[in-house]
Amino acid sequence: MLLIHCPYCEEDRSELEFRWAGEAHIARPENIAAISDEEFAEYFFLRNNEKGLTYERWRHIHGCGRFFNAARDTVSDRFLMTYKAGLPKQALPETGASEKTVETYEATEGDAR
């Protein structure tokens, strides 16, 4: 079981209390009525879905009910940090977790592509 830190409740809680809410820091077009159908489809439907470090929105559904952002490694499923919604994308603290962690995992697991 994963423990996720809620930046509003200031405590680590079971992953069962949270729901994933998509990629974080998606900029909404200023005048959405003026964009083309292709631009709207790109904004609304297309996401990066990258392997490794990703910034996501989460909601503490069975706690305070608030949305927050998280930096998570999708390879190890480890949360590197969480921070309040509305803040700009945060730099990762120096904890030793880096892209080297992902490279080591890929090399040892023999990831097939």
N, C-alpha and C positions, 0 to 999 in steps of 0.2 A: 504494500500500500504506500502511496505517495503522501507526503505531508506538504501542504501548500501554505505559504505565509500570506495572510491577508493584510495588506498595508493599512487598512482601516481598523480592523479589530485588533491588530498588533499581536496576533498569535498564529501558530502553525496548527492547521486543522487537516482532517482527512480529505483526500481527494474526492470522496463521495459527496462532500458539501459544495463542490464547485462544478461549474459548467464552462466548457470552452466556448468562446464567442467570436472566433475568427482572428484574422491577422490584424495587428494593431497599427496605428498611425497611417490609416488610409485617408488621404485628403479628398474631401468631397468637392466636386466642381463648384465654382462660385455661382454660376448661373446654369443650373442643371437643365433648364428648359431650352437652353440655346445650344446644347451639344448634340452631335450626331448620334444616331442609333449605335454605331460602332464604338464611339467614345463612351456612351453610356454602358454598353455591354462590357467594355474593358474595365470601367470603374466598378460596376456592380458585381460582375461575375468572376473576373480573372484575378487570381492571387498567385504569389510567388511559389509557395509550397516547397521551399528549399530544404535540403537535408542539412542538419547541423543547427547553428544558432538561428533562432527565429524570435521575433517579438509578437506576442499574442495578447488578445483581450480575454479576460476570464471574468466570471461573475460568481460571487460568494452567495449562491442561491439559497442555502440553508443556514445562513448566518446573517450578516448585515444586508445582504441583497444588492450590494454595490458592485459596479464594474471596476476592474483594475487592469493594469498591464503587467505582463511577465516576459522575461527573457528566458527561453527554454532551449535546451539542446535536444533536438528531435531524435538524435541517434541514441543517446543514453536515457532520454526522457527525464532529465534532471533539470529542475528549476534553478537558474543561476541567480535570479533576483526578481522581486516584484516591486511595483511602485504604483502610486495613485493615478487614476485616469485623469486626463487633461494635461499631464506633464509631458514635455517633449521626450523623445526617445533618449533613454539614459545610457550612459557608458557603463560597461561592465566593471565591477570592482576587481581589483587584482587578487584573484583567489587561486590562481594556478590553472583555472579552467580556460582553455583556449582552443584554437583550431587544432593544435597538436593532439589534444585528447581525442578529437574526432578522427584524425589521421591514424592514430594508433589503433583505434577500434576497427576502422575499415581494413587496415593491414592484417590484423589478427583474425578477423571474422571472415575475410575473403569475400567481401561483398560482390555479388554477381550483378553485372549490368547488361 
